[in-house]
């Protein structure tokens, strides 16, 4: 068996183990704070996708999604919220600070940091689209300086299952504010 094929088999095993571990977790540790732990690592042969937001497991402690486009979308009962290029709702974390992510470790497994795929742009958003550098060196997309995340519980475009979760997670508006509507 070639070294390349062995590496692929090993990487597949690591990814499978991580996914099974994440699925078996019964608690939501969204209050996890502290120094940023690695969110994702490309060293295991997986890289951030360029398809606009497909989750990517890694040898790090969490998951990530990537996008190069933030879009405004009107949701029934919620008004305008920001989505990624695939239409998945993006969220703000109440414990974050301006240009600083506090969601690390197991928090980042449930609330996937949105990583920049190139230079992110906004379509229909009023706030400034930017990027912050996490402690692990990864580039996370921001809106009005606030780090953005996608919720693991949103399994298809247009869902907002994370809205108001734990009183700390809120869909983000095109102005970069927290959505307070409950749908």
Backbone as CSV, one residue per row, in Angstrom:
resi,resn,N_x,N_y,N_z,CA_x,CA_y,CA_z,C_x,C_y,C_z
1,UNK,0.863,-1.174,0.000,0.000,0.000,0.000,0.905,1.232,0.000
2,UNK,0.588,2.203,-0.844,1.427,3.391,-0.979,1.305,4.282,0.258
3,UNK,2.327,5.080,0.531,2.267,5.997,1.673,1.085,6.969,1.570
4,UNK,0.748,7.398,0.352,-0.374,8.312,0.157,-1.684,7.635,0.559
5,UNK,-1.867,6.400,0.135,-3.095,5.665,0.460,-3.184,5.400,1.963
6,UNK,-2.057,5.086,2.607,-2.045,4.867,4.058,-2.466,6.144,4.775
7,UNK,-1.943,7.289,4.318,-2.290,8.574,4.939,-3.778,8.864,4.787
8,UNK,-4.341,8.565,3.619,-5.768,8.791,3.404,-6.619,7.906,4.314
9,UNK,-6.230,6.649,4.461,-6.972,5.730,5.329,-6.895,6.213,6.778
10,UNK,-5.722,6.634,7.214,-5.558,7.122,8.589,-6.375,8.391,8.802
11,UNK,-6.355,9.320,7.843,-7.121,10.562,7.969,-8.612,10.258,8.033
12,UNK,-9.079,9.306,7.231,-10.490,8.920,7.259,-10.875,8.374,8.627
13,UNK,-9.992,7.583,9.214,-10.249,7.034,10.549,-10.340,8.118,11.608
14,UNK,-9.446,9.095,11.530,-9.463,10.206,12.487,-10.748,11.010,12.349
15,UNK,-11.121,11.321,11.118,-12.346,12.088,10.880,-13.555,11.317,11.383
16,UNK,-13.624,10.022,11.108,-14.750,9.208,11.568,-14.835,9.194,13.088
17,UNK,-13.705,9.045,13.747,-13.690,9.038,15.209,-14.156,10.371,15.772
18,UNK,-13.709,11.462,15.169,-14.133,12.791,15.633,-15.629,12.984,15.452
19,UNK,-16.151,12.559,14.309,-17.580,12.715,14.064,-18.406,11.871,15.033
20,UNK,-17.968,10.654,15.305,-18.680,9.811,16.257,-18.632,10.402,17.655
21,UNK,-17.498,10.954,18.032,-17.366,11.577,19.344,-18.299,12.771,19.456
22,UNK,-18.351,13.603,18.414,-19.220,14.777,18.429,-20.685,14.371,18.504
23,UNK,-21.065,13.314,17.786,-22.454,12.857,17.799,-22.839,12.284,19.148
24,UNK,-21.893,11.691,19.855,-22.178,11.070,21.134,-22.205,12.041,22.287
25,UNK,-21.837,13.284,22.060,-21.815,14.270,23.122,-23.233,14.677,23.479
26,UNK,-23.590,14.597,24.769,-24.945,14.927,25.168,-25.065,16.325,25.737
27,UNK,-23.966,16.948,26.112,-24.032,18.276,26.706,-23.679,19.344,25.708
28,UNK,-24.144,20.537,25.974,-23.783,21.693,25.148,-22.890,22.575,25.984
29,UNK,-21.628,22.587,25.670,-20.651,23.328,26.440,-20.394,24.674,25.786
30,UNK,-21.466,25.400,25.458,-21.301,26.665,24.758,-20.754,27.748,25.654
31,UNK,-20.649,27.502,26.944,-20.101,28.504,27.848,-18.593,28.379,27.970
32,UNK,-17.985,27.459,27.256,-16.548,27.260,27.319,-15.837,28.524,26.874
33,UNK,-14.995,29.053,27.735,-14.232,30.243,27.388,-12.776,30.011,27.700
34,UNK,-11.968,30.977,27.390,-10.545,30.875,27.660,-9.762,31.047,26.385
35,UNK,-8.495,30.680,26.440,-7.641,30.838,25.266,-8.160,29.981,24.130
36,UNK,-8.079,30.504,22.953,-8.596,29.783,21.792,-7.797,28.520,21.544
37,UNK,-8.502,27.399,21.470,-7.884,26.137,21.123,-7.930,25.999,19.610
38,UNK,-7.136,25.117,19.044,-7.192,24.956,17.595,-8.591,24.565,17.151
39,UNK,-9.084,25.252,16.151,-10.414,24.956,15.627,-10.318,23.937,14.521
40,UNK,-9.319,24.046,13.707,-9.146,23.105,12.615,-7.702,23.116,12.191
41,UNK,-7.288,22.026,11.633,-5.916,21.922,11.186,-5.887,21.285,9.814
42,UNK,-5.138,21.861,8.927,-5.029,21.301,7.588,-3.950,20.236,7.525
43,UNK,-3.263,19.965,8.629,-2.148,19.029,8.592,-2.584,17.586,8.384
44,UNK,-3.833,17.254,8.650,-4.296,15.885,8.461,-4.775,15.640,7.043
45,UNK,-4.559,16.601,6.157,-4.943,16.410,4.774,-6.311,16.962,4.445
46,UNK,-6.966,17.608,5.403,-8.238,18.234,5.104,-8.050,19.733,5.136
47,UNK,-8.697,20.404,4.217,-8.577,21.850,4.151,-9.952,22.467,4.105
48,UNK,-9.993,23.744,4.343,-11.259,24.448,4.269,-11.767,24.387,2.835
49,UNK,-13.018,24.026,2.649,-13.558,23.911,1.300,-13.800,25.274,0.683
50,UNK,-13.862,25.312,-0.625,-14.157,26.571,-1.302,-15.567,26.570,-1.869
51,UNK,-16.428,25.676,-1.354,-17.790,25.578,-1.890,-18.782,26.450,-1.135
52,UNK,-18.300,27.307,-0.239,-19.197,28.248,0.400,-19.681,27.849,1.778
53,UNK,-19.208,26.766,2.366,-19.604,26.531,3.737,-19.797,25.099,4.165
54,UNK,-19.235,24.130,3.520,-19.379,22.756,3.932,-18.534,22.502,5.169
55,UNK,-19.098,21.878,6.220,-18.315,21.602,7.407,-17.116,20.722,7.083
56,UNK,-16.020,20.965,7.773,-14.808,20.201,7.581,-14.305,19.743,8.929
57,UNK,-14.252,18.446,9.146,-13.682,17.921,10.380,-12.172,17.944,10.245
58,UNK,-11.498,17.925,11.378,-10.047,17.996,11.327,-9.459,17.244,12.497
59,UNK,-8.141,17.292,12.585,-7.467,16.665,13.706,-7.460,17.589,14.906
60,UNK,-8.018,18.804,14.771,-8.105,19.739,15.884,-9.275,19.371,16.773
61,UNK,-9.697,20.292,17.612,-10.739,19.987,18.580,-12.128,20.374,18.124
62,UNK,-12.275,20.895,16.918,-13.599,21.333,16.510,-13.848,21.164,15.034
63,UNK,-14.843,21.846,14.562,-15.229,21.844,13.160,-15.181,23.278,12.681
64,UNK,-15.244,23.434,11.397,-15.313,24.780,10.863,-16.093,24.744,9.569
65,UNK,-16.508,25.889,9.160,-17.113,26.078,7.856,-16.410,27.281,7.248
66,UNK,-16.469,27.380,5.955,-15.851,28.533,5.327,-16.815,29.137,4.320
67,UNK,-16.638,30.414,4.084,-17.458,31.100,3.098,-16.693,32.311,2.594
68,UNK,-17.074,32.770,1.434,-16.510,34.008,0.915,-17.621,35.030,0.685
69,UNK,-18.870,34.690,1.064,-19.999,35.587,0.819,-20.975,35.562,1.994
70,UNK,-21.321,36.746,2.494,-22.386,36.909,3.474,-23.553,37.543,2.747
71,UNK,-24.754,37.009,2.973,-25.931,37.504,2.258,-27.061,37.793,3.236
72,UNK,-27.881,38.767,2.913,-29.061,39.093,3.695,-30.231,38.260,3.167
73,UNK,-30.971,37.650,4.107,-32.125,36.852,3.722,-33.260,37.153,4.703
74,UNK,-34.466,37.368,4.193,-35.612,37.620,5.049,-36.223,36.292,5.466
75,UNK,-36.338,36.097,6.786,-36.900,34.869,7.355,-38.273,35.195,7.941
76,UNK,-39.226,34.317,7.735,-40.576,34.501,8.233,-40.568,34.720,9.745
77,UNK,-41.135,35.838,10.173,-41.230,36.149,11.593,-39.957,36.660,12.221
78,UNK,-38.873,36.674,11.469,-37.579,37.074,12.033,-37.034,38.348,11.400
79,UNK,-37.487,38.677,10.222,-36.919,39.811,9.511,-35.660,39.380,8.776
80,UNK,-34.792,40.330,8.487,-33.573,40.050,7.722,-32.481,39.504,8.634
81,UNK,-31.872,38.398,8.217,-30.731,37.809,8.907,-29.634,37.544,7.883
82,UNK,-28.446,37.276,8.377,-27.306,37.024,7.504,-27.097,35.520,7.364
83,UNK,-26.835,35.092,6.121,-26.537,33.688,5.843,-25.194,33.599,5.133
84,UNK,-24.683,32.378,5.073,-23.474,32.154,4.279,-23.884,31.918,2.826
85,UNK,-22.939,31.587,1.990,-23.196,31.404,0.558,-24.171,30.261,0.274
86,UNK,-24.277,29.308,1.201,-25.200,28.187,1.012,-26.577,28.439,1.609
87,UNK,-26.772,29.593,2.246,-28.062,29.919,2.830,-28.227,29.511,4.277
88,UNK,-27.150,29.061,4.940,-27.221,28.690,6.349,-27.144,29.944,7.212
89,UNK,-27.995,30.019,8.236,-28.047,31.145,9.146,-26.723,31.290,9.896
90,UNK,-26.260,32.530,10.053,-25.043,32.812,10.815,-25.418,33.485,12.131
91,UNK,-24.640,33.185,13.172,-24.952,33.604,14.533,-23.815,34.394,15.171
92,UNK,-24.197,35.169,16.201,-23.263,35.859,17.088,-23.350,35.217,18.455
93,UNK,-22.233,35.225,19.180,-22.149,34.665,20.528,-22.088,35.817,21.524
94,UNK,-22.976,35.808,22.501,-23.060,36.882,23.477,-21.831,37.073,24.339
95,UNK,-20.970,36.063,24.440,-19.763,36.182,25.268,-18.541,36.634,24.475
96,UNK,-18.694,36.735,23.147,-17.576,37.233,22.339,-17.331,38.702,22.642
97,UNK,-16.136,39.138,22.311,-15.792,40.549,22.372,-15.545,41.009,20.942
98,UNK,-15.603,42.288,20.719,-15.348,42.834,19.387,-13.997,42.321,18.900
99,UNK,-13.986,41.691,17.720,-12.790,41.132,17.088,-12.071,40.093,17.937
100,UNK,-12.826,39.372,18.787,-12.236,38.319,19.609,-13.257,37.214,19.868
101,UNK,-12.932,36.002,19.433,-13.809,34.853,19.622,-13.542,34.210,20.978
102,UNK,-14.612,33.973,21.724,-14.514,33.279,23.007,-15.033,31.842,22.892
103,UNK,-15.496,31.444,21.724,-16.018,30.094,21.505,-14.882,29.216,21.002
104,UNK,-14.373,28.370,21.874,-13.262,27.494,21.551,-13.561,26.088,22.058
105,UNK,-12.694,25.152,21.757,-12.835,23.785,22.254,-14.157,23.158,21.864
106,UNK,-14.863,22.589,22.847,-16.122,21.902,22.545,-17.204,22.877,22.084
107,UNK,-17.116,24.127,22.478,-18.064,25.133,21.975,-17.968,25.218,20.451
108,UNK,-16.749,25.211,19.918,-16.537,25.334,18.474,-16.928,24.067,17.721
109,UNK,-17.228,22.986,18.430,-17.728,21.787,17.769,-19.214,21.942,17.458
110,UNK,-19.948,22.591,18.347,-21.378,22.812,18.160,-21.636,24.083,17.368
111,UNK,-20.867,25.111,17.649,-20.993,26.424,17.002,-19.757,26.613,16.148
112,UNK,-19.846,26.207,14.904,-18.686,26.175,14.008,-18.277,27.578,13.579
113,UNK,-17.042,27.988,13.904,-16.567,29.286,13.436,-16.592,29.344,11.909
114,UNK,-17.016,30.473,11.371,-17.057,30.663,9.919,-15.705,31.240,9.508
115,UNK,-14.943,30.447,8.775,-13.616,30.855,8.353,-13.666,31.511,6.980
116,UNK,-12.772,32.442,6.773,-12.710,33.172,5.513,-12.156,32.282,4.418
117,UNK,-12.862,32.214,3.316,-12.407,31.515,2.114,-12.053,32.619,1.118
118,UNK,-10.827,33.102,1.197,-10.434,34.258,0.405,-10.845,35.521,1.145
119,UNK,-11.211,36.545,0.403,-11.667,37.799,0.992,-13.185,37.789,1.029
120,UNK,-13.775,37.721,2.235,-15.238,37.651,2.307,-15.884,38.958,1.856
121,UNK,-17.030,38.818,1.216,-17.797,39.952,0.704,-19.196,39.902,1.300
122,UNK,-19.903,41.015,1.235,-21.271,41.067,1.706,-22.214,41.465,0.588
123,UNK,-23.372,40.822,0.540,-24.409,41.166,-0.430,-25.674,41.466,0.374
124,UNK,-26.062,42.744,0.413,-27.244,43.129,1.165,-26.978,43.348,2.644
125,UNK,-25.716,43.368,3.058,-25.385,43.641,4.454,-24.893,45.082,4.566
126,UNK,-25.312,45.757,5.643,-24.921,47.141,5.833,-23.621,47.281,6.628
127,UNK,-23.343,46.339,7.499,-22.163,46.413,8.362,-20.915,45.962,7.598
128,UNK,-19.778,46.362,8.107,-18.504,46.021,7.489,-18.201,44.532,7.670
129,UNK,-17.888,43.867,6.572,-17.464,42.472,6.591,-15.951,42.475,6.786
130,UNK,-15.475,41.678,7.716,-14.043,41.642,7.991,-13.575,40.268,8.385
131,UNK,-12.362,40.212,8.895,-11.735,38.964,9.301,-10.927,39.227,10.562
132,UNK,-10.973,38.293,11.503,-10.097,38.352,12.668,-9.201,37.132,12.640
133,UNK,-8.056,37.239,13.257,-7.148,36.106,13.355,-7.318,35.483,14.733
134,UNK,-7.761,34.212,14.757,-7.921,33.484,16.015,-6.546,33.135,16.579
135,UNK,-6.505,32.732,17.833,-5.236,32.396,18.474,-4.498,31.269,17.761
136,UNK,-5.238,30.424,17.017,-4.607,29.321,16.286,-4.145,29.735,14.896
137,UNK,-4.323,31.022,14.561,-3.882,31.532,13.263,-4.932,31.469,12.169
138,UNK,-6.071,30.823,12.428,-7.132,30.721,11.436,-7.827,32.075,11.307
139,UNK,-8.348,32.363,10.111,-9.016,33.633,9.816,-10.526,33.452,9.895
140,UNK,-11.170,34.068,10.898,-12.610,33.957,11.094,-13.306,35.197,10.558
141,UNK,-14.428,34.992,9.865,-15.205,36.087,9.284,-15.921,36.843,10.405
142,UNK,-15.955,38.171,10.265,-16.667,39.025,11.212,-17.660,39.907,10.461
143,UNK,-18.658,40.377,11.194,-19.587,41.369,10.673,-19.698,42.443,11.742
144,UNK,-19.380,43.678,11.392,-19.318,44.797,12.343,-18.347,44.465,13.481
145,UNK,-17.323,43.667,13.182,-16.323,43.291,14.174,-16.676,42.080,15.011
146,UNK,-17.877,41.526,14.873,-18.316,40.384,15.678,-18.058,39.075,14.936
147,UNK,-17.380,38.109,15.580,-17.130,36.810,14.959,-18.442,36.102,14.613
148,UNK,-18.437,35.370,13.504,-19.636,34.672,13.040,-19.476,33.164,13.149
149,UNK,-20.604,32.485,13.385,-20.642,31.033,13.582,-21.845,30.448,12.849
150,UNK,-21.744,29.138,12.606,-22.882,28.385,12.091,-23.193,27.298,13.106
151,UNK,-24.475,27.057,13.360,-24.914,26.096,14.364,-25.009,24.690,13.777
152,UNK,-24.422,23.720,14.458,-24.429,22.331,14.012,-25.858,21.796,13.904
153,UNK,-26.787,22.348,14.688,-28.179,21.901,14.672,-28.982,22.393,13.479
154,UNK,-28.431,23.307,12.710,-29.080,23.739,11.467,-28.589,22.799,10.372
155,UNK,-29.452,21.894,9.952,-29.025,20.866,9.002,-29.334,21.198,7.551
156,UNK,-30.117,22.258,7.338,-30.389,22.684,5.967,-30.526,24.203,5.930
157,UNK,-30.343,24.745,4.756,-30.429,26.190,4.563,-31.776,26.711,5.054
158,UNK,-31.761,27.879,5.683,-32.980,28.520,6.143,-33.399,28.167,7.554
159,UNK,-32.791,27.169,8.176,-33.142,26.828,9.556,-32.496,27.818,10.514
160,UNK,-33.145,28.011,11.683,-32.630,28.895,12.725,-32.781,28.220,14.085
161,UNK,-32.355,26.970,14.185,-32.514,26.208,15.419,-31.651,26.725,16.561
162,UNK,-30.659,27.546,16.252,-29.788,28.083,17.295,-30.255,29.408,17.868
163,UNK,-31.307,30.003,17.303,-31.766,31.325,17.738,-32.134,31.329,19.216
164,UNK,-31.456,32.164,20.006,-31.737,32.321,21.429,-31.199,31.200,22.298
165,UNK,-30.501,30.239,21.725,-30.015,29.082,22.473,-29.138,29.526,23.642
166,UNK,-29.444,28.994,24.807,-28.713,29.278,26.048,-28.676,30.771,26.378
167,UNK,-29.562,31.540,25.770,-29.601,32.974,26.010,-28.352,33.701,25.543
168,UNK,-27.536,33.028,24.711,-26.251,33.607,24.302,-26.026,33.613,22.801
169,UNK,-26.839,32.887,22.046,-26.623,32.754,20.600,-27.789,33.377,19.844
170,UNK,-27.452,34.253,18.887,-28.481,34.966,18.151,-28.092,35.095,16.690
171,UNK,-29.080,34.900,15.816,-28.848,35.166,14.396,-28.419,36.619,14.276
172,UNK,-27.566,36.880,13.311,-27.043,38.235,13.141,-27.811,38.949,12.033
173,UNK,-28.072,40.233,12.246,-28.781,41.038,11.251,-27.779,41.600,10.242
174,UNK,-28.246,42.098,9.110,-27.343,42.711,8.131,-26.573,43.919,8.685
175,UNK,-27.051,44.499,9.784,-26.344,45.610,10.427,-25.333,45.117,11.457
176,UNK,-25.228,43.789,11.633,-24.281,43.211,12.586,-24.831,43.088,13.992
177,UNK,-26.112,43.375,14.185,-26.736,43.287,15.496,-27.294,41.879,15.739
178,UNK,-27.623,41.596,17.006,-28.268,40.334,17.359,-29.746,40.420,17.015
179,UNK,-30.286,39.349,16.427,-31.724,39.265,16.180,-32.393,38.881,17.478
180,UNK,-33.390,39.640,17.882,-34.068,39.335,19.141,-35.423,38.682,18.926
181,UNK,-35.911,38.667,17.697,-37.201,38.019,17.417,-37.095,36.527,17.683
182,UNK,-38.198,35.924,18.091,-38.188,34.497,18.398,-38.856,33.657,17.344
183,UNK,-39.267,34.241,16.245,-39.849,33.491,15.138,-41.273,33.271,15.378
